[in-house]
Amino acid sequence: MGDANNFPSLKNDLIIRAAWGQPTEKVPVWIMRQAGRYLPEFQEFRKKHSFFEICRTPELACEVTLQPLRRFDLDAAIIFSDILVIPQALGMEVEMRPGVGPVLPDPLKEPNDLSKLTYPCDVQKQLGYVFEAITLTRHTLDGKVPLIGFAGAPWTLMCYMVEGGGSKTMSLSKGWLYGWPEESHKLLKILTDVIVEYLVGQIRGGAQLLQVFESNAEYLGPKLFNTFSLPYLKEIKERVNQLAAEQNLPKVPMILFAKGSCNVIGAISNAGYEVISLDWTINPKVARETVSSNTSLQGNLDPCALKASAPEIEDMVKEMIQNFGTQKYIANLGHGIYPDINPDNVKVFVDSVHAVSDKHNKKNF
């Protein structure tokens, strides 16, 4: 498995420098869900192994994590896992159903159901397979690029646990916020505790950046967001920093992705994260004016834009880099890549980011 304290030296630290706001000679790029169903080799892999079998087997998770790096000149790997491993660790069953997505067959229907959760939860015992996968992958990468770890945010995880899967309205989850606010806070606090320990475990395992996914932020108006999401996002950042320092672990930059958060971008930028990841509905220039000057940005090409022709993708990349600038910036999509995207177009996107930003920097410096 390899020693978690004796990793190969890093050869490409572009994304780390961009995250810390340090100068970069070109824009780093990675893609949310870059290891996934759009890759034929991943589809072949899935014929032999179930989704959660891959997540729970370090050697399999490592292999899938590395697949996109063999095709594309990406500046980071992201460990293959799922945000729903945390509900699993709390004792909830999660199934990945073909054509449907994640299903939690026994969701939380009322506050009394909180007693069914296995809490306190032994994070090392329940999620140690993720930490092992990170350590193995970090060694296997041999310093080629940094490795990103991640977790779902409390509100987003609560949605799955209450809705029993995906939802177009999140009405059951929001019903908890309005009808049972105290119990909602209790659940969100439980999730926060587990997330903090989980993220620190990922740093210990060898993760060099962390991303927190608040994918369901778009369902909350400013008042609900500021009450039931933002305080926990802040707490996660503060406690991860504190715990990592107490355990003499490296300080790693953290990325916050709150989808559909254009109305609260100012509040998000004060949550303490080094990088704010934007979806495609947010104007990068407005985001730059709104966030603090020491915050880096990530994003935000519409995932559907990868269905365009190669010249159109190149033009969109030029426009994106013009709007974001080449510094304090990590190129990405505005959400996870869709399963029906042609991998050839992904290569155009990745290579264009490097070529356009490199040319821009040489012209301006």
Summary of the structure (lengths in Angstrom):
residues: 365
radius of gyration: 19.5
end to end distance: 43.7
largest distance: 62.5
contacts: 1263
relative contact order: 0.14
helix: 53%
strand: 11%
